[in-house]
Amino acid sequence: MGIPKVIDNVIVYFSGAISRIFALDDNHYPNTGVQPYSGDPYDEKHSSD
C-alpha cells in the first residue's frame, strides 16, 4: 500500500467524521412535550448554613 493511498484513506476517514458532526440532526425521538415537575420543593430549614 503506497503512501498516497494511506493519505487518501486518512482524508476519507476524517472527512466522514467531520460530515457526521456537522450534519443535520438525524435523531427521530418521539415528541414528548413539556413534562410536569414532580420533585420535592426547596426547604430552607435543611440548608447547610
Summary of the structure (lengths in Angstrom):
residues: 49
radius of gyration: 25.0
end to end distance: 67.9
largest distance: 71.9
contacts: 45
relative contact order: 0.07
helix: 45%
strand: 0%
